[in-house]
């Protein structure tokens, strides 16, 4: 019997604000950061599990402190028993009454739980010698529903309905896995679209995206309407009529502002409007969706939990659901959200970028294709070409598609030298 013996955290920050990478209407100077956790065991194989919560700088120390609060829930546990019941482990952390009071199931504490849960999934995948997507896709429908907490969901998705969705996708799993390994998964890029970039850089990166095989790009909008119209015109001219352009307001607008603003941008053939208003405003999203149709509304990177996703789907408030690997309570809750999306027939296009988000969320989208939705139609994963060099198994995109990872684990493991070089020291 082996035990979890170490639980190490790090405050890792990269100064992306210096080049305005990641800049948008609400976040003009982000420093991509990871509240990072490494879980080790006394096994002779030396394998460890890695996870993180993504932030954009200030407050990353608070996020690290929240992860530290979970140390006593982890250290000393039986490795085999814990990894065999990650559904039970998730419930233990989320249902801790004193920690739950800090949410419940939202914010810094919930993201901390997600980081630790993801670290244990990384460890399990490494121990089984499989990439995370393949590990998840190898589980039986019964094993998958056992990962999900159906509390608060049963008015929209019951355990029996989830089991039926998963069983329906069992035929063809092997063929879809082979297809995934052969062709990868579609990607779109936000690299050209940061709001702080000047026109020359915008045009150059738009043209580069087309040359690199992307069929969709995304631009940040929401600071100045006339400027957005001008930038969209430059982007459309640069990519031509056949490349899709999505836009992202990063929660900047009130409902009426979103509707009026999108009327000005609609002539540029917008693929979707992302985060047009507060991620908590379900009825606001629904009103915007009705008003701007047929432009789809996309949201999810800041949605706190499966319950809010449930309500967004029930209200027909989104047409593109964007899971995030590090916002909700880790792999388990994202499995629940993917099942909700499948129940409501809504496509999933994950949010990525940041630091490490591309590396991890690709596994969730690929699992969804093999074992849940069974389709890649109109689906794509966001890609941002920043900071991948710091990861042991970096995400790789070629000809506009994610290459399917084959290395064991979730992709979250950073090089020790990268962690050391980017450690934040308070003045």
N, C-alpha and C positions, 0 to 999 in steps of 0.2 A: 504493500500500500504506500503510495506516494502522497506528499503533502505540498500545498502551496506555502512557500517559505519566504518569498520576498514580494514587496509591493513598493515600487519606486515611482515617484512622480517628478516631472520636470516642467518648468515654465519656459516654453520655447517660443521665441518671437523672431520674425523676419521683417526687416525694414522696407516693406513693399511701398510704403507711402512715399519714399524718396523718388520713385519712378512713376507714382500714381497708378500702379497696377492695382486693380480692385476698386478704383474710385467710382462712386455713383452719386445719385442725388441726395442720399441720406448719409452716406459714409465717404466723405471727401478724402480722408487720409488714413486708410486702413493699413495696419501692419499685421499681415497674416500670421496667426499664432496658433499653437497647439498646447492645450493643457494635457500633457502626455502621461500615460501610465504604462508601466511594464510589470507583468506578473510572472514570477519565477517559481520553480519547484525544486524539490530535492532529487528529481530523477537524474540518472546518469547521462541521459541524452542531451541535457543542456538546453532543451527547448523552452521558450518563454512566449507569453502572449502580450500583444501590444495593442493599445487603443488610445484614443484621444477625444477631447471635445475641441471643436474649432471656435476660435474667437478672432477678433481683429485688433487685439492690442490691450489697451487699458482694461483691467478687470480679469485678465488671464490668471493673475495670481489668486483671485477669489475663486475662479473655476478650479484651479489646482487644489485649493484648500477644501473645496467641496468633494473632490475625488478622494482626498486624504481621509475624509470622514468615513469612507467606506472600507478603510483598511481592516478593521476588526471583523468585518463581514467576510473577508477573503482569506487573510493569512491564517494558516493552520487547517484549512479545509482539506478533506480527502479529494485529491485531484480527479480520480476516476468517477467517484460518485457525483461530484459537482458537474463535471462535463457531460455525464450521462443524463442529467436532469437540469438543463439550462432554463427550461420553463419554470421549474420550481425555484431556481436561483433568482430569476427575474422577479418572481412574485415576492420572494423574501425581501429583496432590496426595496422594491416599489411599495410594498405594504408595511414596511417599518413605520410604525405610527408616528414616531418623533421626526424622522426624516420626511415623512409624507406631509407633515404639517407645513413644511417649507414650500410645498407646491400648491396643491397636490398634483403630482405628475406633470410638472411644467417647470421651466426655468433652470437655474443653475444646478439644482440638486438632481433633476431628472436627466440633464445632459451628463452629469457626473456618473450616474448609473449607466447611461448609455456607453460611456467610455469604458467602464469596467466590464460590462456585459460583452462589448465588442472585443475586449482583450481576451476574454475567456473563449470566445468563438475563434479568435485567431489561434489560441493555444490548441484548441480541439482540432482545428483544421490541420495544423502542423503535425500533431500527434497521429492523425489519420492519413497523413501524406497527401492531402488533397487541397486544391484551392477552395476557398470558402464557397463559391457559387456551386461547385461540384459536390461538396459535402452536403449543402442544403438540398440540392436537387436529388441526392441519393436517399434522402429520408423518405419514409413512407408517409402517405397522407395522415395517418394517425399520429405519427411522430411529429409532424409539422403542426397539426392543430394543438398538440400538447404544449407547444411553445407559446401559444397565444393566450392572453388573458381576455376572456370574452365579457368580463364585467363592463358595463356601460355600452356594449355593442349590440346586444341581442335584439333590440328593436330594429336593427338594420342588417345584422349578420349573426346568425346563430352558429354554434359549433357544427351542427348537422349540415348547414348550408356550406360552410367552409370546407368540410370534409367532402361534400359532393363536388365542389369546384376543383379540389385537388385530385380527386379520383377521376374526374373527367379528363384531366390532363396527363394521367399516367400513360395511356397509349401514345406512342410517339416520343416519349422522353429520350430514348436512345438516339433516335433520328435527329431530334432538335439539338441534342448535345453534340453530335457529330457535325451538324451544320454550323453551330456556334464555333466550334474549334476550327472549322474550315474558313469561315467568312468573317468572324468577329461580330461586333455589335455597332450599329450606326451611332455616329457622334455629331454634335454641332459645336461650334466654337464661339466663345464670348471674348476671345483674345483681342479682336479689333475694337471692342465696343466700350472700353472704359471712358467715363465721362471726362476725365482729366486729360485725355490725349488730344493733341492738336490735330488739325485737319490733315496735315501731311501724313502723320502716323496712322490716322484712321483709314485713309485711302490706301496706303501701302499695305496695312495689315488685312484690309478687306480683300485686296487683290491676292495677297499671299494665301488667304484662307481658301479662295477659289482654286488657286494653283495646287493647294494641298489636298484637294478633293472633298472639301466640306460642301454640303448642299444646303446648309443653314448656318447663319451667323446670328448673333444677338447684340443689340446696342442698348446701353443704359440711357434712360430718358428721365425727364421730370424736373429738371432745374429751371429751364427756360424754354418756353414753347417755340419761339421763333428759332432758337438755336437748335432745338430738336428737329424741326422741319428742315433746316439747312443741312444738318448732319445726316438725316435720313436720305435726303436727295443725293448727297455725296456717296453714301454707302450704296444706294440703289444703282447709281450710275457706275460704280466701281465693280459690283458683282453681277450686274446684268439682270434680266427679268426672270431667270430660271432658278436663281438661288433665293431661298426663303430668308426673310429678315424678321426675327422676333424682337420685341422691345421689353424692357424691364424698368419699372418705376421704383422698385425697392421701397414700397409702402408710402410713397411721397404724398399721394393725393387724398382729398376727400372724394366722396362719391361723385358729386357734380363735376368737380375738376377732372376726374378721370374720364368721364363721358365726353366732356368738351375737348379735352386734350386729344383723346383718341380719334375724335372726328377730324382733327387737323392732321393726324398721322395716317389715317386710313388710306389715303390715296397711294401710299407706298407699299400696299399689299402686305399687311402685317400678319405674320404667322401666328403670333399670340401676344397678348399683353400680360406681363408677369408682375405679380404683387402690386396691383394698382392702388391698394389701400391697406389699412391695418390687417395683419394676418388673423386677428381675432374677430374681425367684423364680417361674420358669415353673411348676414343679410345685405351688407354693403357690397360684398362680392357678388351676391346674387343679383342685386339691382344693376350693377355694372355689366354683368354677363348678359342680362336681358337687353340693356341699352346699346352695347357695342357689337352685338351679334351681327354678322357671322364671325367676327374676330373672336377666337377663343380666349378665355381667361385661364391663366396658369398660376398656380401658387403652391407653396408647401415648404420652402426652405426654412421659414420661421414658424411654421405651424407646430404647436407645442406637443401634441399627442394624438393618438388614434381617435379620441373622442371628437376633437375639432375637425379632423379629416372626415369622420362619419357625418357630421352635420353639414360640412361643405358639400358633400356628395348628396345628402338628402335634400338640400336646398337647391341643387343644380347650380351651385355657385362657382364651379370650376369645370373646365373641359379638358384641362391638362393637369394631372396630379404630379407634383414634384416632391418625391421623397428625398430625404437628406440622410446620409449615413451617421451624422453626429449630432443631430438636433433632438430627436426623440430618444426613447429608452433602448437604443441599440437594435441589433438584428431582430430580436423577438418582436418588438413593436412594429418594425418595418415589415415583417411578415404579415402581421395583422392588417397593416395599411394596404399592402399589395392585394390581400384577399378582399378587402373592402372595394378597392378599385375594380377588381375582377367582377365582384357582385354587381356593381353599378355600371359596368361596361365603359369605364373611363380609361383612356390611355395614360401610361406612366412615362414621364420623361424626367429622370432624376436630376436634381441640382448637384453640381460638383464645383470644381475650382478650388479656391482656398488653398489650404495646405493639407494634402492627404485625402481630400474628399473624393477626387477622381479615383484614387487607388482603391478605396473601399467600396464606393457606391456601385462601381461597375459590377461587382460580384452580386449585388442585390438585383440589378436589372437582368443580369444573365440567368440567375436563379428563376426570376419571374418568367422569363421566356421558356425555360426548360420545363418548369414544374407548376406554374400557376396560369398565366395568361395564354401561353403557347403561341405568342405572336410577337413579331418585331414591327408590324405594320404601323407606320406613322409614329414610331417610338425612337427615341434617341437619347443619349446621355450627354450632358454638358461636358465640354472640355475646355480647360484654360491651361495654357502652356507655361505654368509657373511652378518652380520648386520641386519638380518630380525627381531631380537628381539627388535629393536627400533621402530617398526611400530605397530600401534593399531590393524590392520588386516594384519598380515604378510602372505606372500606367503607360501604355504605349498606344499611340494612335497613328495609323497609317492609311493614306487614301480616304480620309474621312471616316474611319471605323476604328473602334477599340479592338486591339488584338486580344483575344481571349487569354487570360492569365492561366498558366499551368503550374506555377510554383505553389507549394503548400502554404496555407495561411490566408489572411484577409487583405494583405498588402499594406497594413498599417505600420509595419516596422521601419523605423528610421535608423540610419547609420549612427552609431554612437558619436562619431566625430561631428556629425551635423548637429546633434543635440547639444553637445558640448559647446560648439561654436556659437549657437544661437540662444544659449541660456540667458535669461533675463536677470540682471542684477539690479535691485532697487538702489537708487542713489542714497 
